[in-house]
Amino acid sequence: MAALRPPFTAHDLQGLYKKVITGIFDRIPMTYSNELSNIINSLLKVDPSKRPSTEELLNNAIVQKKYNGEILDNDDETGGDELLKTIKYNPRDLKGLKNILPKANYEEQHPKDPSEKLQI
């Protein structure tokens, strides 16, 4: 979303498959911080077990520093982003968020043949 394009693109399905399974993608635009780039890199790790959980992501020092509740606090209807006003969640209770979000559903499937269906 930050780059306004998908992280993995290719001219054909086999090329896309190779990029996804090797984790090759371009950095987000330089207008964004290295911290955001690092967080995105961690979220796009090939091995799902190496990606941060929701709780780990929300407890990340950078996330805590940037989003300490002020941006997500939409009790104040006098201003701010209209989309953020639609989010109904108490930012002071981030640990409870993992109980609301769906559980990860990663299948340990690595097709040997690129023509097999890849489930991501």
N, CA, C and O atoms as a Tinker XYZ file with bonds, in Angstrom:
   480  protein
     1  N      0.819000   -1.192000    0.000000    73     2
     2  CA     0.000000    0.000000    0.000000    64     1     3
     3  C      0.871000    1.266000    0.000000    63     2     4     5
     4  O      0.539000    2.250000   -0.661000    81     3
     5  N      1.957000    1.235000    0.727000    73     3     6
     6  CA     2.813000    2.416000    0.796000    64     5     7
     7  C      3.398000    2.753000   -0.566000    63     6     8     9
     8  O      3.569000    3.927000   -0.893000    81     7
     9  N      3.703000    1.744000   -1.356000    73     7    10
    10  CA     4.300000    1.961000   -2.675000    64     9    11
    11  C      3.244000    2.192000   -3.756000    63    10    12    13
    12  O      3.577000    2.530000   -4.892000    81    11
    13  N      1.974000    2.010000   -3.398000    73    11    14
    14  CA     0.859000    2.134000   -4.347000    64    13    15
    15  C      0.960000    1.121000   -5.488000    63    14    16    17
    16  O      0.528000    1.377000   -6.612000    81    15
    17  N      1.543000   -0.032000   -5.167000    73    15    18
    18  CA     1.633000   -1.143000   -6.131000    64    17    19
    19  C      1.902000   -2.416000   -5.336000    63    18    20    21
    20  O      2.374000   -2.354000   -4.201000    81    19
    21  N      1.604000   -3.565000   -5.930000    73    19    22
    22  CA     1.864000   -4.819000   -5.214000    64    21    23
    23  C      3.364000   -5.037000   -5.014000    63    22    24    25
    24  O      4.165000   -4.586000   -5.833000    81    23
    25  N      3.751000   -5.716000   -3.945000    73    23    26
    26  CA     5.181000   -5.947000   -3.721000    64    25    27
    27  C      5.784000   -6.935000   -4.710000    63    26    28    29
    28  O      6.975000   -6.863000   -5.011000    81    27
    29  N      4.975000   -7.849000   -5.214000    73    27    30
    30  CA     5.477000   -8.863000   -6.138000    64    29    31
    31  C      4.770000   -8.716000   -7.486000    63    30    32    33
    32  O      3.548000   -8.835000   -7.568000    81    31
    33  N      5.537000   -8.459000   -8.529000    73    31    34
    34  CA     4.983000   -8.371000   -9.873000    64    33    35
    35  C      5.894000   -9.128000  -10.833000    63    34    36    37
    36  O      7.104000   -9.221000  -10.628000    81    35
    37  N      5.286000   -9.663000  -11.878000    73    35    38
    38  CA     6.047000  -10.376000  -12.898000    64    37    39
    39  C      5.209000  -10.433000  -14.169000    63    38    40    41
    40  O      4.016000  -10.129000  -14.155000    81    39
    41  N      5.847000  -10.824000  -15.265000    73    39    42
    42  CA     5.150000  -10.914000  -16.544000    64    41    43
    43  C      4.365000  -12.201000  -16.700000    63    42    44    45
    44  O      3.460000  -12.281000  -17.531000    81    43
    45  N      4.703000  -13.211000  -15.908000    73    43    46
    46  CA     3.979000  -14.476000  -16.001000    64    45    47
    47  C      3.882000  -15.122000  -14.624000    63    46    48    49
    48  O      4.531000  -14.680000  -13.676000    81    47
    49  N      3.073000  -16.162000  -14.521000    73    47    50
    50  CA     2.831000  -16.819000  -13.249000    64    49    51
    51  C      4.103000  -17.448000  -12.672000    63    50    52    53
    52  O      4.325000  -17.394000  -11.463000    81    51
    53  N      4.928000  -18.033000  -13.518000    73    51    54
    54  CA     6.160000  -18.652000  -13.032000    64    53    55
    55  C      7.104000  -17.599000  -12.453000    63    54    56    57
    56  O      7.729000  -17.829000  -11.418000    81    55
    57  N      7.211000  -16.460000  -13.108000    73    55    58
    58  CA     8.059000  -15.383000  -12.595000    64    57    59
    59  C      7.538000  -14.842000  -11.268000    63    58    60    61
    60  O      8.316000  -14.540000  -10.364000    81    59
    61  N      6.224000  -14.723000  -11.158000    73    59    62
    62  CA     5.615000  -14.264000   -9.915000    64    61    63
    63  C      5.876000  -15.281000   -8.806000    63    62    64    65
    64  O      6.222000  -14.912000   -7.684000    81    63
    65  N      5.709000  -16.551000   -9.127000    73    63    66
    66  CA     5.959000  -17.630000   -8.171000    64    65    67
    67  C      7.382000  -17.551000   -7.630000    63    66    68    69
    68  O      7.595000  -17.658000   -6.422000    81    67
    69  N      8.350000  -17.365000   -8.513000    73    67    70
    70  CA     9.751000  -17.312000   -8.099000    64    69    71
    71  C     10.014000  -16.122000   -7.181000    63    70    72    73
    72  O     10.742000  -16.247000   -6.196000    81    71
    73  N      9.426000  -14.976000   -7.497000    73    71    74
    74  CA     9.638000  -13.796000   -6.664000    64    73    75
    75  C      9.017000  -13.978000   -5.287000    63    74    76    77
    76  O      9.613000  -13.593000   -4.281000    81    75
    77  N      7.825000  -14.559000   -5.234000    73    75    78
    78  CA     7.150000  -14.745000   -3.955000    64    77    79
    79  C      7.912000  -15.722000   -3.076000    63    78    80    81
    80  O      8.132000  -15.449000   -1.896000    81    79
    81  N      8.322000  -16.865000   -3.637000    73    79    82
    82  CA     8.983000  -17.871000   -2.797000    64    81    83
    83  C     10.409000  -17.482000   -2.415000    63    82    84    85
    84  O     10.967000  -18.039000   -1.469000    81    83
    85  N     11.005000  -16.537000   -3.136000    73    83    86
    86  CA    12.339000  -16.075000   -2.760000    64    85    87
    87  C     12.269000  -14.766000   -1.967000    63    86    88    89
    88  O     13.273000  -14.330000   -1.405000    81    87
    89  N     11.105000  -14.148000   -1.919000    73    87    90
    90  CA    10.940000  -12.923000   -1.144000    64    89    91
    91  C     11.590000  -11.713000   -1.768000    63    90    92    93
    92  O     12.014000  -10.800000   -1.059000    81    91
    93  N     11.676000  -11.692000   -3.095000    73    91    94
    94  CA    12.306000  -10.561000   -3.788000    64    93    95
    95  C     11.254000   -9.487000   -4.071000    63    94    96    97
    96  O     10.265000   -9.734000   -4.760000    81    95
    97  N     11.485000   -8.296000   -3.527000    73    95    98
    98  CA    10.582000   -7.173000   -3.788000    64    97    99
    99  C     11.360000   -5.873000   -3.623000    63    98   100   101
   100  O     12.385000   -5.828000   -2.942000    81    99
   101  N     10.856000   -4.822000   -4.256000    73    99   102
   102  CA    11.510000   -3.517000   -4.186000    64   101   103
   103  C     11.212000   -2.844000   -2.849000    63   102   104   105
   104  O     10.174000   -3.086000   -2.233000    81   103
   105  N     12.133000   -2.003000   -2.416000    73   103   106
   106  CA    11.925000   -1.215000   -1.205000    64   105   107
   107  C     10.786000   -0.234000   -1.464000    63   106   108   109
   108  O     10.545000    0.175000   -2.600000    81   107
   109  N     10.096000    0.133000   -0.394000    73   107   110
   110  CA     9.065000    1.158000   -0.531000    64   109   111
   111  C      9.751000    2.470000   -0.886000    63   110   112   113
   112  O     10.954000    2.609000   -0.667000    81   111
   113  N      9.007000    3.443000   -1.434000    73   111   114
   114  CA     9.650000    4.706000   -1.831000    64   113   115
   115  C     10.440000    5.344000   -0.688000    63   114   116   117
   116  O     10.076000    5.222000    0.482000    81   115
   117  N     11.521000    6.023000   -1.048000    73   115   118
   118  CA    12.427000    6.631000   -0.075000    64   117   119
   119  C     11.757000    7.748000    0.731000    63   118   120   121
   120  O     12.322000    8.210000    1.722000    81   119
   121  N     10.578000    8.182000    0.326000    73   119   122
   122  CA     9.864000    9.196000    1.103000    64   121   123
   123  C      9.435000    8.642000    2.454000    63   122   124   125
   124  O      9.135000    9.402000    3.375000    81   123
   125  N      9.406000    7.306000    2.573000    73   123   126
   126  CA     9.055000    6.661000    3.835000    64   125   127
   127  C     10.319000    6.351000    4.624000    63   126   128   129
   128  O     11.400000    6.193000    4.056000    81   127
   129  N     10.169000    6.266000    5.931000    73   127   130
   130  CA    11.312000    6.036000    6.822000    64   129   131
   131  C     11.878000    4.624000    6.683000    63   130   132   133
   132  O     11.206000    3.704000    6.216000    81   131
   133  N     13.121000    4.486000    7.101000    73   131   134
   134  CA    13.749000    3.171000    7.157000    64   133   135
   135  C     13.011000    2.272000    8.146000    63   134   136   137
   136  O     12.924000    1.061000    7.945000    81   135
   137  N     12.478000    2.869000    9.219000    73   135   138
   138  CA    11.735000    2.078000   10.208000    64   137   139
   139  C     10.520000    1.415000    9.561000    63   138   140   141
   140  O     10.276000    0.229000    9.779000    81   139
   141  N      9.756000    2.172000    8.765000    73   139   142
   142  CA     8.594000    1.595000    8.099000    64   141   143
   143  C      9.035000    0.537000    7.097000    63   142   144   145
   144  O      8.403000   -0.512000    6.980000    81   143
   145  N     10.103000    0.805000    6.384000    73   143   146
   146  CA    10.624000   -0.175000    5.437000    64   145   147
   147  C     11.010000   -1.470000    6.150000    63   146   148   149
   148  O     10.738000   -2.560000    5.648000    81   147
   149  N     11.641000   -1.353000    7.314000    73   147   150
   150  CA    12.033000   -2.536000    8.082000    64   149   151
   151  C     10.813000   -3.317000    8.567000    63   150   152   153
   152  O     10.817000   -4.548000    8.547000    81   151
   153  N      9.790000   -2.622000    8.994000    73   151   154
   154  CA     8.566000   -3.300000    9.443000    64   153   155
   155  C      7.925000   -4.038000    8.276000    63   154   156   157
   156  O      7.508000   -5.187000    8.425000    81   155
   157  N      7.843000   -3.392000    7.121000    73   155   158
   158  CA     7.265000   -4.036000    5.940000    64   157   159
   159  C      8.097000   -5.248000    5.546000    63   158   160   161
   160  O      7.544000   -6.296000    5.214000    81   159
   161  N      9.415000   -5.117000    5.580000    73   159   162
   162  CA    10.291000   -6.259000    5.270000    64   161   163
   163  C     10.006000   -7.428000    6.204000    63   162   164   165
   164  O      9.976000   -8.579000    5.768000    81   163
   165  N      9.797000   -7.141000    7.481000    73   163   166
   166  CA     9.534000   -8.226000    8.437000    64   165   167
   167  C      8.184000   -8.883000    8.158000    63   166   168   169
   168  O      8.023000  -10.082000    8.387000    81   167
   169  N      7.216000   -8.114000    7.669000    73   167   170
   170  CA     5.886000   -8.663000    7.374000    64   169   171
   171  C      5.873000   -9.496000    6.097000    63   170   172   173
   172  O      4.989000  -10.333000    5.912000    81   171
   173  N      6.840000   -9.274000    5.219000    73   171   174
   174  CA     6.883000   -9.995000    3.948000    64   173   175
   175  C      7.928000  -11.112000    3.940000    63   174   176   177
   176  O      8.333000  -11.566000    2.869000    81   175
   177  N      8.363000  -11.555000    5.101000    73   175   178
   178  CA     9.308000  -12.684000    5.171000    64   177   179
   179  C      8.672000  -13.911000    4.534000    63   178   180   181
   180  O      7.473000  -14.145000    4.681000    81   179
   181  N      9.475000  -14.689000    3.832000    73   179   182
   182  CA     8.984000  -15.887000    3.155000    64   181   183
   183  C      8.484000  -16.911000    4.171000    63   182   184   185
   184  O      7.414000  -17.492000    3.991000    81   183
   185  N      9.244000  -17.133000    5.224000    73   183   186
   186  CA     8.881000  -18.104000    6.246000    64   185   187
   187  C      7.884000  -17.465000    7.218000    63   186   188   189
   188  O      8.255000  -16.544000    7.946000    81   187
   189  N      6.639000  -17.924000    7.249000    73   187   190
   190  CA     5.625000  -17.322000    8.131000    64   189   191
   191  C      6.038000  -17.295000    9.601000    63   190   192   193
   192  O      5.638000  -16.387000   10.330000    81   191
   193  N      6.824000  -18.265000   10.049000    73   191   194
   194  CA     7.225000  -18.299000   11.455000    64   193   195
   195  C      8.197000  -17.168000   11.801000    63   194   196   197
   196  O      8.405000  -16.866000   12.977000    81   195
   197  N      8.791000  -16.545000   10.782000    73   195   198
   198  CA     9.720000  -15.434000   11.008000    64   197   199
   199  C      9.032000  -14.070000   10.930000    63   198   200   201
   200  O      9.659000  -13.042000   11.186000    81   199
   201  N      7.739000  -14.062000   10.575000    73   199   202
   202  CA     6.979000  -12.812000   10.542000    64   201   203
   203  C      6.498000  -12.484000   11.951000    63   202   204   205
   204  O      6.212000  -13.390000   12.735000    81   203
   205  N      6.409000  -11.203000   12.277000    73   203   206
   206  CA     5.923000  -10.852000   13.619000    64   205   207
   207  C      4.433000  -11.169000   13.755000    63   206   208   209
   208  O      3.670000  -11.061000   12.795000    81   207
   209  N      4.043000  -11.557000   14.954000    73   207   210
   210  CA     2.626000  -11.755000   15.240000    64   209   211
   211  C      1.984000  -10.379000   15.377000    63   210   212   213
   212  O      2.681000   -9.365000   15.413000    81   211
   213  N      0.694000  -10.346000   15.452000    73   211   214
   214  CA    -0.012000   -9.076000   15.652000    64   213   215
   215  C      0.454000   -8.411000   16.932000    63   214   216   217
   216  O      0.703000   -7.206000   16.969000    81   215
   217  N      0.569000   -9.212000   17.982000    73   215   218
   218  CA     0.999000   -8.670000   19.271000    64   217   219
   219  C      2.418000   -8.116000   19.183000    63   218   220   221
   220  O      2.690000   -7.031000   19.695000    81   219
   221  N      3.321000   -8.849000   18.539000    73   219   222
   222  CA     4.698000   -8.376000   18.389000    64   221   223
   223  C      4.740000   -7.083000   17.577000    63   222   224   225
   224  O      5.491000   -6.162000   17.900000    81   223
   225  N      3.941000   -7.023000   16.538000    73   223   226
   226  CA     3.904000   -5.824000   15.712000    64   225   227
   227  C      3.388000   -4.624000   16.503000    63   226   228   229
   228  O      3.964000   -3.538000   16.439000    81   227
   229  N      2.310000   -4.823000   17.244000    73   227   230
   230  CA     1.740000   -3.720000   18.019000    64   229   231
   231  C      2.636000   -3.306000   19.180000    63   230   232   233
   232  O      2.565000   -2.165000   19.635000    81   231
   233  N      3.475000   -4.214000   19.662000    73   231   234
   234  CA     4.399000   -3.888000   20.753000    64   233   235
   235  C      5.746000   -3.394000   20.250000    63   234   236   237
   236  O      6.615000   -3.046000   21.051000    81   235
   237  N      5.932000   -3.358000   18.930000    73   235   238
   238  CA     7.161000   -2.859000   18.333000    64   237   239
   239  C      7.379000   -1.418000   18.780000    63   238   240   241
   240  O      6.448000   -0.613000   18.773000    81   239
   241  N      8.614000   -1.093000   19.171000    73   239   242
   242  CA     8.926000    0.247000   19.687000    64   241   243
   243  C      8.577000    1.341000   18.686000    63   242   244   245
   244  O      8.093000    2.404000   19.075000    81   243
   245  N      8.815000    1.095000   17.414000    73   243   246
   246  CA     8.520000    2.095000   16.384000    64   245   247
   247  C      7.015000    2.311000   16.281000    63   246   248   249
   248  O      6.552000    3.449000   16.199000    81   247
   249  N      6.256000    1.227000   16.284000    73   247   250
   250  CA     4.799000    1.341000   16.212000    64   249   251
   251  C      4.280000    2.058000   17.451000    63   250   252   253
   252  O      3.428000    2.939000   17.346000    81   251
   253  N      4.785000    1.689000   18.617000    73   251   254
   254  CA     4.366000    2.329000   19.861000    64   253   255
   255  C      4.685000    3.827000   19.846000    63   254   256   257
   256  O      3.882000    4.648000   20.289000    81   255
   257  N      5.859000    4.163000   19.334000    73   255   258
   258  CA     6.284000    5.571000   19.297000    64   257   259
   259  C      5.402000    6.391000   18.348000    63   258   260   261
   260  O      4.995000    7.505000   18.676000    81   259
   261  N      5.114000    5.833000   17.177000    73   259   262
   262  CA     4.363000    6.576000   16.165000    64   261   263
   263  C      2.864000    6.584000   16.425000    63   262   264   265
   264  O      2.185000    7.575000   16.155000    81   263
   265  N      2.355000    5.479000   16.948000    73   263   266
   266  CA     0.904000    5.344000   17.123000    64   265   267
   267  C      0.586000    5.048000   18.569000    63   266   268   269
   268  O      0.201000    3.933000   18.921000    81   267
   269  N      0.749000    6.051000   19.396000    73   267   270
   270  CA     0.553000    5.874000   20.831000    64   269   271
   271  C     -0.893000    6.112000   21.257000    63   270   272   273
   272  O     -1.162000    6.377000   22.429000    81   271
   273  N     -1.812000    6.017000   20.320000    73   271   274
   274  CA    -3.215000    6.198000   20.660000    64   273   275
   275  C     -3.797000    7.499000   20.151000    63   274   276   277
   276  O     -5.013000    7.622000   20.003000    81   275
   277  N     -2.944000    8.465000   19.884000    73   275   278
   278  CA    -3.453000    9.752000   19.439000    64   277   279
   279  C     -4.124000    9.660000   18.075000    63   278   280   281
   280  O     -5.178000   10.258000   17.857000    81   279
   281  N     -3.521000    8.920000   17.164000    73   279   282
   282  CA    -4.075000    8.823000   15.819000    64   281   283
   283  C     -5.318000    7.941000   15.801000    63   282   284   285
   284  O     -6.299000    8.261000   15.131000    81   283
   285  N     -5.278000    6.828000   16.537000    73   283   286
   286  CA    -6.400000    5.900000   16.518000    64   285   287
   287  C     -7.534000    6.312000   17.436000    63   286   288   289
   288  O     -8.618000    5.734000   17.359000    81   287
   289  N     -7.322000    7.290000   18.298000    73   287   290
   290  CA    -8.365000    7.708000   19.231000    64   289   291
   291  C     -9.394000    8.519000   18.473000    63   290   292   293
   292  O     -9.181000    9.697000   18.187000    81   291
   293  N    -10.515000    7.885000   18.148000    73   291   294
   294  CA   -11.521000    8.559000   17.326000    64   293   295
   295  C    -12.734000    8.986000   18.129000    63   294   296   297
   296  O    -13.828000    9.121000   17.582000    81   295
   297  N    -12.545000    9.202000   19.449000    73   295   298
   298  CA   -13.644000    9.736000   20.241000    64   297   299
   299  C    -13.875000   11.198000   19.894000    63   298   300   301
   300  O    -14.985000   11.708000   20.047000    81   299
   301  N    -12.836000   11.868000   19.430000    73   299   302
   302  CA   -12.937000   13.275000   19.071000    64   301   303
   303  C    -13.413000   13.374000   17.634000    63   302   304   305
   304  O    -12.646000   13.112000   16.706000    81   303
   305  N    -14.644000   13.741000   17.443000    73   303   306
   306  CA   -15.227000   13.811000   16.104000    64   305   307
   307  C    -15.018000   15.176000   15.454000    63   306   308   309
   308  O    -15.625000   15.449000   14.418000    81   307
   309  N    -14.183000   16.039000   16.025000    73   307   310
   310  CA   -14.031000   17.380000   15.506000    64   309   311
   311  C    -13.053000   17.485000   14.344000    63   310   312   313
   312  O    -13.038000   18.504000   13.654000    81   311
   313  N    -12.258000   16.489000   14.114000    73   311   314
   314  CA   -11.293000   16.583000   13.028000    64   313   315
   315  C    -10.625000   15.261000   12.786000    63   314   316   317
   316  O    -11.053000   14.232000   13.310000    81   315
   317  N     -9.568000   15.283000   11.987000    73   315   318
   318  CA    -8.836000   14.057000   11.697000    64   317   319
   319  C     -9.356000   13.372000   10.456000    63   318   320   321
   320  O    -10.276000   13.858000    9.798000    81   319
   321  N     -8.775000   12.275000   10.153000    73   319   322
   322  CA    -9.106000   11.507000    8.960000    64   321   323
   323  C    -10.468000   10.845000    9.096000    63   322   324   325
   324  O    -10.763000   10.233000   10.122000    81   323
   325  N    -11.294000   10.963000    8.076000    73   323   326
   326  CA   -12.634000   10.381000    8.113000    64   325   327
   327  C    -12.599000    8.862000    8.237000    63   326   328   329
   328  O    -13.437000    8.276000    8.922000    81   327
   329  N    -11.638000    8.223000    7.581000    73   327   330
   330  CA   -11.537000    6.771000    7.660000    64   329   331
   331  C    -11.221000    6.322000    9.084000    63   330   332   333
   332  O    -11.781000    5.338000    9.567000    81   331
   333  N    -10.329000    7.039000    9.752000    73   331   334
   334  CA    -9.973000    6.660000   11.121000    64   333   335
   335  C    -11.173000    6.771000   12.057000    63   334   336   337
   336  O    -11.234000    6.069000   13.066000    81   335
   337  N    -12.111000    7.631000   11.741000    73   335   338
   338  CA   -13.304000    7.759000   12.584000    64   337   339
   339  C    -14.190000    6.523000   12.491000    63   338   340   341
   340  O    -15.049000    6.317000   13.349000    81   339
   341  N    -13.999000    5.705000   11.473000    73   339   342
   342  CA   -14.815000    4.498000   11.341000    64   341   343
   343  C    -14.259000    3.339000   12.163000    63   342   344   345
   344  O    -14.940000    2.331000   12.353000    81   343
   345  N    -13.029000    3.476000   12.650000    73   343   346
   346  CA   -12.408000    2.413000   13.434000    64   345   347
   347  C    -12.892000    2.534000   14.866000    63   346   348   349
   348  O    -12.677000    3.555000   15.520000    81   347
   349  N    -13.537000    1.499000   15.345000    73   347   350
   350  CA   -14.063000    1.501000   16.705000    64   349   351
   351  C    -13.230000    0.561000   17.552000    63   350   352   353
   352  O    -13.546000   -0.623000   17.671000    81   351
   353  N    -12.164000    1.088000   18.142000    73   351   354
   354  CA   -11.286000    0.287000   18.974000    64   353   355
   355  C    -10.575000    1.192000   19.962000    63   354   356   357
   356  O    -10.177000    2.305000   19.618000    81   355
   357  N    -10.416000    0.725000   21.169000    73   355   358
   358  CA    -9.726000    1.483000   22.195000    64   357   359
   359  C     -8.220000    1.273000   22.045000    63   358   360   361
   360  O     -7.731000    0.177000   22.316000    81   359
   361  N     -7.478000    2.287000   21.622000    73   359   362
   362  CA    -6.037000    2.120000   21.387000    64   361   363
   363  C     -5.248000    1.871000   22.658000    63   362   364   365
   364  O     -4.087000    1.469000   22.580000    81   363
   365  N     -5.827000    2.092000   23.813000    73   363   366
   366  CA    -5.114000    1.872000   25.070000    64   365   367
   367  C     -5.130000    0.399000   25.471000    63   366   368   369
   368  O     -4.483000    0.012000   26.445000    81   367
   369  N     -5.863000   -0.419000   24.727000    73   367   370
   370  CA    -5.965000   -1.846000   25.040000    64   369   371
   371  C     -5.478000   -2.664000   23.844000    63   370   372   373
   372  O     -6.226000   -3.480000   23.306000    81   371
   373  N     -4.229000   -2.449000   23.426000    73   371   374
   374  CA    -3.694000   -3.126000   22.248000    64   373   375
   375  C     -3.571000   -4.631000   22.445000    63   374   376   377
   376  O     -3.680000   -5.381000   21.474000    81   375
   377  N     -3.348000   -5.092000   23.664000    73   375   378
   378  CA    -3.222000   -6.533000   23.901000    64   377   379
   379  C     -4.525000   -7.254000   23.597000    63   378   380   381
   380  O     -4.503000   -8.412000   23.181000    81   379
   381  N     -5.650000   -6.598000   23.796000    73   379   382
   382  CA    -6.951000   -7.209000   23.514000    64   381   383
   383  C     -7.217000   -7.334000   22.019000    63   382   384   385
   384  O     -8.114000   -8.072000   21.611000    81   383
   385  N     -6.449000   -6.624000   21.203000    73   383   386
   386  CA    -6.669000   -6.656000   19.756000    64   385   387
   387  C     -6.456000   -8.049000   19.190000    63   386   388   389
   388  O     -7.155000   -8.442000   18.256000    81   387
   389  N     -5.504000   -8.810000   19.732000    73   387   390
   390  CA    -5.249000  -10.141000   19.191000    64   389   391
   391  C     -6.442000  -11.074000   19.398000    63   390   392   393
   392  O     -6.582000  -12.063000   18.679000    81   391
   393  N     -7.293000  -10.771000   20.363000    73   391   394
   394  CA    -8.495000  -11.584000   20.579000    64   393   395
   395  C     -9.598000  -11.250000   19.587000    63   394   396   397
   396  O    -10.507000  -12.050000   19.368000    81   395
   397  N     -9.517000  -10.071000   18.992000    73   395   398
   398  CA   -10.525000   -9.623000   18.033000    64   397   399
   399  C    -10.180000  -10.061000   16.620000    63   398   400   401
   400  O    -11.063000  -10.437000   15.850000    81   399
   401  N     -8.899000  -10.014000   16.279000    73   399   402
   402  CA    -8.452000  -10.331000   14.927000    64   401   403
   403  C     -8.499000  -11.829000   14.669000    63   402   404   405
   404  O     -8.348000  -12.619000   15.602000    81   403
   405  N     -8.706000  -12.234000   13.422000    73   403   406
   406  CA    -8.694000  -13.673000   13.124000    64   405   407
   407  C     -7.298000  -14.253000   13.306000    63   406   408   409
   408  O     -6.298000  -13.552000   13.151000    81   407
   409  N     -7.242000  -15.523000   13.633000    73   407   410
   410  CA    -5.969000  -16.222000   13.802000    64   409   411
   411  C     -5.291000  -16.405000   12.448000    63   410   412   413
   412  O     -5.961000  -16.476000   11.418000    81   411
   413  N     -3.971000  -16.482000   12.451000    73   411   414
   414  CA    -3.217000  -16.730000   11.221000    64   413   415
   415  C     -3.584000  -18.106000   10.688000    63   414   416   417
   416  O     -3.784000  -19.054000   11.448000    81   415
   417  N     -3.668000  -18.196000    9.371000    73   415   418
   418  CA    -4.046000  -19.457000    8.744000    64   417   419
   419  C     -3.068000  -19.751000    7.614000    63   418   420   421
   420  O     -3.438000  -19.730000    6.440000    81   419
   421  N     -1.820000  -20.023000    7.974000    73   419   422
   422  CA    -0.802000  -20.317000    6.983000    64   421   423
   423  C     -0.719000  -21.812000    6.778000    63   422   424   425
   424  O     -0.631000  -22.579000    7.736000    81   423
   425  N     -0.747000  -22.212000    5.547000    73   423   426
   426  CA    -0.561000  -23.620000    5.235000    64   425   427
   427  C      0.887000  -23.814000    4.837000    63   426   428   429
   428  O      1.431000  -23.038000    4.053000    81   427
   429  N      1.501000  -24.830000    5.367000    73   427   430
   430  CA     2.887000  -25.142000    5.021000    64   429   431
   431  C      2.902000  -25.878000    3.690000    63   430   432   433
   432  O      3.177000  -27.077000    3.632000    81   431
   433  N      2.607000  -25.156000    2.635000    73   431   434
   434  CA     2.549000  -25.769000    1.310000    64   433   435
   435  C      3.547000  -25.064000    0.409000    63   434   436   437
   436  O      3.476000  -23.850000    0.218000    81   435
   437  N      4.453000  -25.810000   -0.129000    73   435   438
   438  CA     5.436000  -25.268000   -1.055000    64   437   439
   439  C      5.418000  -26.142000   -2.301000    63   438   440   441
   440  O      6.139000  -27.138000   -2.360000    81   439
   441  N      4.610000  -25.791000   -3.298000    73   439   442
   442  CA     4.527000  -26.633000   -4.491000    64   441   443
   443  C      5.873000  -26.729000   -5.199000    63   442   444   445
   444  O      6.583000  -25.736000   -5.356000    81   443
   445  N      6.202000  -27.926000   -5.616000    73   443   446
   446  CA     7.456000  -28.147000   -6.345000    64   445   447
   447  C      7.332000  -27.685000   -7.784000    63   446   448   449
   448  O      8.309000  -27.249000   -8.393000    81   447
   449  N      6.135000  -27.781000   -8.322000    73   447   450
   450  CA     5.872000  -27.413000   -9.703000    64   449   451
   451  C      5.214000  -26.024000   -9.720000    63   450   452   453
   452  O      4.142000  -25.861000   -9.137000    81   451
   453  N      5.827000  -25.013000  -10.373000    73   451   454
   454  CA     5.251000  -23.672000  -10.397000    64   453   455
   455  C      3.840000  -23.613000  -10.968000    63   454   456   457
   456  O      3.114000  -22.650000  -10.722000    81   455
   457  N      3.443000  -24.630000  -11.726000    73   455   458
   458  CA     2.103000  -24.600000  -12.286000    64   457   459
   459  C      1.041000  -25.032000  -11.271000    63   458   460   461
   460  O     -0.154000  -24.859000  -11.508000    81   459
   461  N      1.493000  -25.609000  -10.113000    73   459   462
   462  CA     0.547000  -25.960000   -9.073000    64   461   463
   463  C     -0.001000  -24.699000   -8.431000    63   462   464   465
   464  O      0.644000  -23.650000   -8.443000    81   463
   465  N     -1.174000  -24.809000   -7.881000    73   463   466
   466  CA    -1.825000  -23.661000   -7.260000    64   465   467
   467  C     -1.058000  -23.226000   -6.007000    63   466   468   469
   468  O     -0.821000  -24.032000   -5.108000    81   467
   469  N     -0.677000  -21.961000   -5.954000    73   467   470
   470  CA     0.036000  -21.405000   -4.823000    64   469   471
   471  C     -0.957000  -20.712000   -3.929000    63   470   472   473
   472  O     -1.666000  -19.815000   -4.386000    81   471
   473  N     -1.036000  -21.095000   -2.665000    73   471   474
   474  CA    -1.967000  -20.489000   -1.735000    64   473   475
   475  C     -1.219000  -19.547000   -0.808000    63   474   476   477
   476  O     -0.377000  -19.976000   -0.018000    81   475
   477  N     -1.532000  -18.262000   -0.909000    73   475   478
   478  CA    -0.871000  -17.260000   -0.075000    64   477   479
   479  C     -1.926000  -16.504000    0.679000    63   478   480
   480  O     -1.605000  -15.602000    1.452000    81   479
